Amino acid sequence: MRLNVDEHSVGPGATVRDAIARMDANRRGIMLVLDRERRLLGTISDGDIRRAILARLNLDTAVTELLARKSGSRYAMPITASVRADQNEWLTLFKRHMVTHLPLLDDEGRVAGLVGYDDFVPGEVLPLQAVIMAGGVGSRLHPLTEQTPKPMLPVGDRPLMEVIIEQLREVGIHRVNVTTHHQPEKISRHFGDGRKFGIELTYVAEERPLGTAGALGLMKPPEETILVINGDILTRVDFRAMLAYHREHQADLTMAVRQYDIEVPYGVVECEGQAVRKISEKPVLGFFVNAGIYLLEPAVHRYIPNGQRFDMTDLVQRLLDERRPVVSFPIREYWLDIGEHAQYEQAKEEIKQWTATP
């Protein structure tokens, strides 16, 4: 199926924010930048947007600036195909260059079409399994979690973990492991083997709390990429985009991060010795924080001790010490860590909006 080029393109005067809005509306992860003669100036991918966020690029910058930043990199020149080529040639290009979309050019070099790889292999099962970390006690949510595991707290008319499982299933993930510790029977009683939820579900029991990564050491060594997600997160992150980003950067571990800003309520004075060099009134300090979602390659498993307390921060540091590739994936979609009562109330309100959205 060919995609509508006008719906997937912007002009050189558009801003990065404009491109994001159109990309989100189409849910294709690609924007073509075309001149007035419909010649291709470049492409903007979901990964380009996320790298721009990490670089703290002003989203009101023109898309041509984003294209200029790609100049000289392996992302600079888009892979294109002739509109006259047959589908087998397009499929060969998809696989050879590991791209998700192909702009189609006519004999004069103008964009005459756009095709996506997903349209050649609809319903593809993602080659990874998921792990939901559901062993926490949730002490900050007492008394709600005294008799209920935090991932089983209701949001709308179902437990939070059911929302997570549905999202995994919808992107083609059908094998899910759940790590448990606090009142595990309430989780297993609800989900069983996962069949009625359209997945294959297994449980990894922690006899004692093993931290945010220790339970992974109880699992047999994986043969494929693993998606790990905390069981107390409400998000609309694009897992397919995260996997594509992970592969694109050839990472051993990809960590989802979220931008977090802090406003200093005073004028900050920068000094060099006794001399004042600069003063900033109530500056905003920006950070990227751990969002509790990870992709791990099978080789990472050997760095996780068996049966010992081990956190994801420990694993990341161990990989960095070994000079293994670890990358960050900035989340620009909705994300909420349900750690306290205020966030839980916010999650319940957010679910109402999700169910009301057609």
C-alpha positions as semicolon CSV with decimal commas, in nm:
position;residue;x (nm);y (nm);z (nm)
1;M;0,000;0,000;0,000
2;R;0,130;0,343;-0,096
3;L;0,100;0,617;0,163
4;N;-0,033;0,964;0,095
5;V;0,277;1,178;0,036
6;D;0,104;1,504;0,133
7;E;0,011;1,360;0,472
8;H;0,369;1,249;0,532
9;S;0,561;1,557;0,421
10;V;0,642;1,913;0,525
11;G;0,806;2,204;0,348
12;P;1,150;2,346;0,436
13;G;0,987;2,630;0,632
14;A;0,815;2,397;0,877
15;T;0,942;2,364;1,233
16;V;1,055;2,048;1,406
17;R;0,745;2,082;1,625
18;D;0,527;2,088;1,310
19;A;0,697;1,770;1,186
20;I;0,640;1,598;1,521
21;A;0,270;1,687;1,517
22;R;0,222;1,545;1,169
23;M;0,430;1,238;1,249
24;D;0,222;1,169;1,560
25;A;-0,101;1,211;1,363
26;N;0,010;0,956;1,102
27;R;0,186;0,718;1,346
28;R;0,436;0,622;1,077
29;G;0,758;0,757;1,227
30;I;0,865;0,936;0,907
31;M;0,839;1,283;0,753
32;L;0,959;1,382;0,407
33;V;1,092;1,735;0,361
34;L;0,999;1,851;0,010
35;D;1,064;2,170;-0,184
36;R;0,800;2,337;-0,402
37;E;0,885;2,109;-0,695
38;R;0,832;1,807;-0,468
39;R;1,200;1,721;-0,472
40;L;1,325;1,538;-0,165
41;L;1,546;1,754;0,057
42;G;1,571;1,485;0,322
43;T;1,377;1,272;0,565
44;I;1,309;1,307;0,936
45;S;1,264;0,983;1,127
46;D;1,138;0,912;1,476
47;G;1,501;0,846;1,574
48;D;1,608;1,187;1,436
49;I;1,347;1,355;1,657
50;R;1,463;1,168;1,966
51;R;1,829;1,250;1,897
52;A;1,728;1,615;1,862
53;I;1,557;1,599;2,201
54;L;1,873;1,455;2,357
55;A;2,069;1,741;2,198
56;R;1,812;1,982;2,348
57;L;1,736;2,129;2,007
58;N;1,467;2,397;2,019
59;L;1,161;2,232;1,865
60;D;1,063;2,562;1,702
61;T;1,377;2,538;1,487
62;A;1,320;2,488;1,112
63;V;1,337;2,129;0,989
64;T;1,621;2,230;0,757
65;E;1,838;2,282;1,067
66;L;1,765;1,924;1,172
67;L;1,860;1,803;0,823
68;A;2,182;2,007;0,841
69;R;2,272;1,838;1,170
70;K;2,249;1,502;0,991
71;S;2,493;1,613;0,720
72;G;2,799;1,391;0,710
73;S;2,639;1,123;0,927
74;R;2,512;0,784;0,818
75;Y;2,160;0,927;0,846
76;A;2,222;1,210;0,598
77;M;2,117;1,058;0,265
78;P;1,772;0,896;0,251
79;I;1,735;0,563;0,076
80;T;1,497;0,601;-0,219
81;A;1,356;0,381;-0,495
82;S;1,210;0,428;-0,840
83;V;0,834;0,451;-0,856
84;R;0,861;0,220;-1,158
85;A;1,033;-0,059;-0,962
86;D;0,835;-0,364;-0,864
87;Q;0,759;-0,463;-0,505
88;N;1,034;-0,724;-0,493
89;E;1,293;-0,453;-0,561
90;W;1,143;-0,236;-0,287
91;L;1,149;-0,526;-0,042
92;T;1,515;-0,592;-0,126
93;L;1,601;-0,230;-0,046
94;F;1,408;-0,245;0,283
95;K;1,606;-0,549;0,396
96;R;1,945;-0,441;0,261
97;H;1,940;-0,097;0,422
98;M;1,723;-0,186;0,724
99;V;1,491;0,111;0,665
100;T;1,121;0,131;0,747
101;H;1,006;0,358;0,462
102;L;1,101;0,420;0,099
103;P;1,028;0,748;-0,083
104;L;0,951;0,667;-0,448
105;L;1,092;0,900;-0,714
106;D;0,971;0,957;-1,069
107;D;1,199;0,995;-1,372
108;E;1,254;1,365;-1,293
109;G;1,359;1,291;-0,936
110;R;1,038;1,417;-0,776
111;V;0,865;1,230;-0,497
112;A;0,576;1,036;-0,645
113;G;0,500;0,795;-0,363
114;L;0,594;0,649;-0,025
115;V;0,580;0,288;0,091
116;G;0,634;0,136;0,436
117;Y;0,791;-0,195;0,528
118;D;0,504;-0,281;0,763
119;D;0,272;-0,294;0,463
120;F;0,478;-0,582;0,321
121;V;0,480;-0,779;0,645
122;P;0,160;-0,677;0,830
123;G;0,115;-0,814;1,180
124;E;0,480;-0,907;1,224
125;V;0,555;-1,050;1,568
126;L;0,833;-0,856;1,736
127;P;1,137;-1,081;1,790
128;L;1,160;-1,013;2,162
129;Q;1,007;-1,112;2,490
130;A;0,901;-0,882;2,771
131;V;0,959;-0,878;3,145
132;I;0,725;-0,684;3,373
133;M;0,888;-0,605;3,707
134;A;0,601;-0,652;3,954
135;G;0,777;-0,753;4,275
136;G;0,781;-0,420;4,458
137;V;0,595;-0,365;4,785
138;G;0,476;-0,015;4,695
139;S;0,517;0,123;5,046
140;R;0,459;0,484;4,937
141;L;0,110;0,385;4,826
142;H;0,002;0,240;5,160
143;P;-0,262;0,157;5,264
144;L;-0,373;0,078;4,906
145;T;-0,089;-0,171;4,856
146;E;-0,110;-0,348;5,192
147;Q;-0,340;-0,612;5,044
148;T;-0,284;-0,547;4,673
149;P;0,037;-0,556;4,466
150;K;0,097;-0,213;4,312
151;P;0,065;-0,337;3,949
152;M;-0,280;-0,474;4,040
153;L;-0,418;-0,138;4,153
154;P;-0,718;-0,054;3,935
155;V;-0,699;0,222;3,675
156;G;-1,039;0,254;3,519
157;D;-1,206;-0,086;3,524
158;R;-0,893;-0,306;3,525
159;P;-0,553;-0,344;3,692
160;L;-0,262;-0,131;3,572
161;M;-0,069;-0,441;3,466
162;E;-0,351;-0,541;3,236
163;V;-0,308;-0,210;3,052
164;I;0,064;-0,282;3,012
165;I;0,001;-0,634;2,884
166;E;-0,252;-0,509;2,630
167;Q;0,002;-0,258;2,499
168;L;0,266;-0,529;2,464
169;R;0,026;-0,759;2,280
170;E;-0,082;-0,482;2,042
171;V;0,274;-0,431;1,917
172;G;0,328;-0,802;1,862
173;I;0,489;-0,913;2,189
174;H;0,331;-1,241;2,297
175;R;0,577;-1,389;2,548
176;V;0,575;-1,208;2,881
177;N;0,753;-1,286;3,208
178;V;0,636;-1,130;3,534
179;T;0,867;-1,100;3,834
180;T;0,674;-1,127;4,162
181;H;0,736;-1,099;4,535
182;H;0,461;-0,908;4,721
183;Q;0,136;-1,113;4,725
184;P;0,220;-1,296;4,399
185;E;-0,091;-1,513;4,414
186;K;-0,312;-1,211;4,343
187;I;-0,125;-1,153;4,019
188;S;-0,120;-1,517;3,909
189;R;-0,484;-1,568;4,003
190;H;-0,592;-1,282;3,777
191;F;-0,368;-1,349;3,476
192;G;-0,316;-1,726;3,491
193;D;-0,106;-1,843;3,198
194;G;-0,206;-1,535;2,999
195;R;-0,414;-1,712;2,736
196;K;-0,729;-1,513;2,793
197;F;-0,521;-1,197;2,747
198;G;-0,370;-1,318;2,420
199;I;-0,019;-1,382;2,552
200;E;0,200;-1,657;2,695
201;L;0,270;-1,564;3,057
202;T;0,530;-1,709;3,295
203;Y;0,627;-1,603;3,647
204;V;0,965;-1,544;3,806
205;A;0,932;-1,558;4,184
206;E;1,162;-1,355;4,408
207;E;1,177;-1,518;4,751
208;R;1,338;-1,197;4,873
209;P;1,358;-0,860;4,696
210;L;1,639;-0,869;4,440
211;G;1,632;-0,509;4,322
212;T;1,531;-0,373;3,983
213;A;1,747;-0,617;3,783
214;G;1,823;-0,909;4,015
215;A;1,520;-1,114;3,912
216;L;1,653;-1,124;3,555
217;G;1,935;-1,342;3,688
218;L;1,678;-1,606;3,785
219;M;1,569;-1,644;3,424
220;K;1,741;-1,878;3,184
221;P;1,978;-1,701;2,940
222;P;1,765;-1,544;2,667
223;E;1,816;-1,602;2,297
224;E;1,663;-1,273;2,188
225;T;1,624;-0,911;2,289
226;I;1,432;-0,851;2,613
227;L;1,205;-0,556;2,686
228;V;1,199;-0,482;3,059
229;I;0,934;-0,249;3,199
230;N;0,849;-0,155;3,555
231;G;0,500;-0,268;3,653
232;D;0,400;0,071;3,794
233;I;0,430;0,279;3,476
234;L;0,148;0,422;3,266
235;T;0,282;0,521;2,926
236;R;0,212;0,542;2,556
237;V;0,572;0,497;2,450
238;D;0,616;0,345;2,104
239;F;0,785;0,010;2,173
240;R;0,841;-0,055;1,801
241;A;1,020;0,279;1,767
242;M;1,229;0,197;2,074
243;L;1,334;-0,137;1,925
244;A;1,422;0,026;1,591
245;Y;1,629;0,287;1,775
246;H;1,802;0,015;1,980
247;R;1,897;-0,174;1,665
248;E;1,998;0,140;1,479
249;H;2,250;0,222;1,751
250;Q;2,362;-0,143;1,789
251;A;2,325;-0,113;2,164
252;D;2,368;-0,384;2,426
253;L;2,128;-0,194;2,650
254;T;1,890;0,089;2,568
255;M;1,744;0,286;2,857
256;A;1,432;0,496;2,814
257;V;1,478;0,841;2,965
258;R;1,243;1,126;3,039
259;Q;1,324;1,496;3,047
260;Y;1,287;1,644;3,395
261;D;1,329;2,016;3,462
262;I;1,389;2,190;3,794
263;E;1,344;2,565;3,836
264;V;1,587;2,716;4,086
265;P;1,380;2,973;4,283
266;Y;1,673;3,216;4,324
267;G;1,917;3,411;4,116
268;V;2,215;3,180;4,055
269;V;2,553;3,350;4,075
270;E;2,852;3,206;3,892
271;C;3,183;3,307;4,044
272;E;3,546;3,271;3,948
273;G;3,722;3,311;4,277
274;Q;3,581;3,627;4,431
275;A;3,480;3,772;4,094
276;V;3,117;3,746;3,980
277;R;3,109;3,633;3,618
278;K;2,739;3,576;3,558
279;I;2,402;3,587;3,727
280;S;2,095;3,396;3,608
281;E;1,755;3,475;3,753
282;K;1,561;3,159;3,843
283;P;1,726;2,933;3,582
284;V;1,569;2,606;3,476
285;L;1,800;2,306;3,501
286;G;1,719;2,018;3,269
287;F;1,801;1,654;3,326
288;F;1,718;1,319;3,170
289;V;1,593;1,068;3,427
290;N;1,551;0,692;3,416
291;A;1,202;0,605;3,288
292;G;1,203;0,238;3,396
293;I;1,189;0,083;3,046
294;Y;1,485;-0,102;2,893
295;L;1,591;-0,318;2,600
296;L;1,862;-0,576;2,672
297;E;2,054;-0,794;2,431
298;P;2,114;-1,161;2,527
299;A;2,485;-1,090;2,589
300;V;2,387;-0,865;2,882
301;H;2,257;-1,162;3,084
302;R;2,605;-1,276;3,183
303;Y;2,663;-0,948;3,368
304;I;2,366;-1,014;3,602
305;P;2,446;-1,224;3,914
306;N;2,217;-1,514;3,999
307;G;2,012;-1,481;4,316
308;Q;2,177;-1,159;4,434
309;R;2,031;-0,813;4,482
310;F;2,119;-0,613;4,173
311;D;1,970;-0,292;4,040
312;M;1,947;-0,166;3,683
313;T;2,184;0,115;3,778
314;D;2,439;-0,151;3,878
315;L;2,392;-0,327;3,546
316;V;2,430;-0,009;3,344
317;Q;2,747;0,084;3,531
318;R;2,891;-0,264;3,484
319;L;2,829;-0,245;3,110
320;L;2,985;0,100;3,094
321;D;3,290;-0,028;3,286
322;E;3,322;-0,302;3,025
323;R;3,286;-0,043;2,747
324;R;2,970;-0,205;2,618
325;P;2,734;0,018;2,412
326;V;2,459;0,168;2,628
327;V;2,228;0,430;2,475
328;S;1,941;0,650;2,591
329;F;1,600;0,662;2,424
330;P;1,413;0,981;2,514
331;I;1,040;0,934;2,569
332;R;0,834;1,212;2,416
333;E;0,504;1,028;2,457
334;Y;0,290;1,021;2,771
335;W;0,469;0,869;3,071
336;L;0,381;0,851;3,439
337;D;0,556;0,672;3,724
338;I;0,287;0,575;3,975
339;G;0,494;0,598;4,290
340;E;0,271;0,800;4,521
341;H;-0,096;0,872;4,580
342;A;-0,098;1,188;4,367
343;Q;0,038;1,001;4,065
344;Y;-0,211;0,719;4,117
345;E;-0,501;0,966;4,112
346;Q;-0,350;1,122;3,799
347;A;-0,328;0,780;3,633
348;K;-0,697;0,711;3,698
349;E;-0,790;1,042;3,537
350;E;-0,561;0,979;3,241
351;I;-0,719;0,640;3,171
352;K;-1,060;0,807;3,153
353;Q;-0,929;1,027;2,873
354;W;-0,774;0,731;2,692
355;T;-1,100;0,537;2,695
356;A;-1,292;0,847;2,584
357;T;-1,059;0,902;2,285
358;P;-1,190;0,728;1,972
